[in-house]
Amino acid sequence: MNWNVHEFVWLDWMIIVVGIIVVAWAIWRAIQKDKRAQQGADSEDYLFGKGEPWYIIGAAIFAANIGSEHLVGLAGTGAKDGVGMAHWEMQGWMILVLGWLFVPFYQLMSNKMGKIITMPDFLKYRYTPATGSWLSIITLITYVLTKVSVTAFTGGIFMESLLGVPFWYGAIGLIVLTGIFTVLGGMKGVMTLSAIQTPILILGSFLVLFLGLAALGGGNIATGWTAMIDFTKTLNTGADGVAYGTNHMFHFHTGDPLYDTYPGFWVVIGATIIGFWYWCTDQHIVQRVLGQRKGESNAEVMQRARRGSIAAGYFKLLPVFMFLIPGMVAAALAARPESGFALDNPDTAFGSMVKFVLPAGVKGLVTVGFISALVASLAAFFNSCATLFTEDFYKPNFKNRSESNYIFVGRMATVVVVVLGIVWIPVMMSLGSLYSYLQGIQSLLAPAMVAVFALGIFSKKISPKAGEVGMIGGFLIGMLRLLTNVLTDTGQTEMSGWLWEHTTWFWQTNWLIFEVWLLVFIIAMMVVVSFFTPKPTAQQIEAITFSGDFRKQIASSWNKWDIVASLGIVVFCVLFYLYFW
């Protein structure tokens, strides 16, 4: 048998089938063991899971983030734009903000409320019930229309490029399989799958990177890296005939074709705003640490949650090397006809690299990890949707129901999300550039979330009504901008008429710059509203005020090694920025 064949052979297919069976058995065994220990239905365990070791928490946070949009979009963006998208991936330091700053606040809120909280719960407690309800609605809409559908959409592309499975079979098969898995497994299933697939995914992706560089460098990885960097320096030619290159993260010159996508230092601020929202306030990420309090003291809970966040911070440094740089290698290989590697569509870069560089047998093993990663990421969204609906809508209106009833409702909510996700896929396919659409959505939703959460925690003077106005007002402004993006092709189409001519600043401003100014506007609006509306109650202030005893518990939850490990993440991020400046 030819071990270096560039297609899947019988051995790969056999390993894929056996691997999926083994993974399914391991998850089933973990769930059954958990049920025996649980001794009865518990909706909180189903939705949040029990306390897990810190390394499982870290793997779960990482797995919740890695989806088909990375396997397809990040690698494809690397092939087209080089390292520009790395701003959104070098977010390991932002996960430290979750672990060191937000975990204690969420733990304090959980103590005050007497139960594990959701993100809308926090806003209901700190601001008004309407504020939390709006967050639930916005989050559910966002999950259905972007996260779930996009993951399935790009998953279909990945399955087609890697396994040759027709797009619709891959997309619908992925979303249905994940829906069944989430309904039956709950959070325990998600956490177990995350622990299984994370090492396979990491090892497999780095194999693709190193073997790809070796192929580019004639058997030498270092030579391949140099060849890749040299090739990217010749790309991105402007109208002035200058090759600005794609080997750097910052694009300062207005003649650079990538300036509109990554405008100078604005890109760092914009990526940070989105990172703050995603890593510190988004339900499907924060949920990985919210459930870590079973039968332990506050200090023990915070210690495991923080260390899990630190582990996730290190994991988050890897996707640039796992997906984005392999996309750059794919582009460099494709530019050499003698290599035998072809790349017709940048979005197929990673799948094509897997088939081209990995030996027979290894292809199948790595593919098991990739499929598990797709399911784990999509399952995280499904589980979060079930949690939001059950905890924020169903339980408050149908109290004193049995735990099995709450679990059933959570499962039905997942089924609804699955159906809506499938229905929305054809619409997604007609929306043009997928990643321009996604980036636009995130940049328009994040400012309201960041303003409301940050001011709600760090300011005792922001009034409850201000939070409500900030959430609703910021969301409506963002949706208005989205509407103009659709009508003007993200500002590219010239519109006539008095209204359009006098509002060009609103619909033509660069999306990242608009995001920053939208955040500033929402913060200013909340401050002004706070001057004219009733102040927060003593109970609301107490919920964000650390008492002396709680401060001692926080201090006892970390040691010098937690600090050293956290600094390691920061140092790596700084070095990466310096290298790819």
Secondary structure by P-SEA (a helix, b strand, c coil): cccccccccaaaaaaaaaaaaaaaaaaaaaaaaaaaaacccccccccccccccaaaaaaaaaaaacccccccaaaaaaacccccccccccaaaaaaaaaccaaaaaaaaaaaacccccaaaaaaaaccaaaaaaaaaaaaaaaaacaaaaaaaaaaaaaaaaccccaaaaaaaaaaaaaaaaaaccaaaaaaaaaacaaaaaaaaaaaaaaaaaaaacccaaaaaaaaaaaaaaccccccccccccccccccccccccccccccaaaaaaaaaaaaaacccccccccccccccccccaaaaaaaaaaaaaaaaaaaaccccccaaaaaaaaaaaaccccccccccccaaaaaaaaccccaaaaaaaaaaaaaaaaaaaaaaaaaaaaaaaacccccccccccaaaaaaaaaaaaaaaaaaaaaaaaaaaacccaaaaaaaaaaaaaaaaaaaaaaacccccccaaaaaaaaaaaaaaaaaaaaaaaaacccccccccaaaaaccccccccaaaaaaaaaaaaaaaaaaaaaccccccaaaaaaacccaaaaaaaaacccaaaaaaaaaaaaaaaaaaaaac
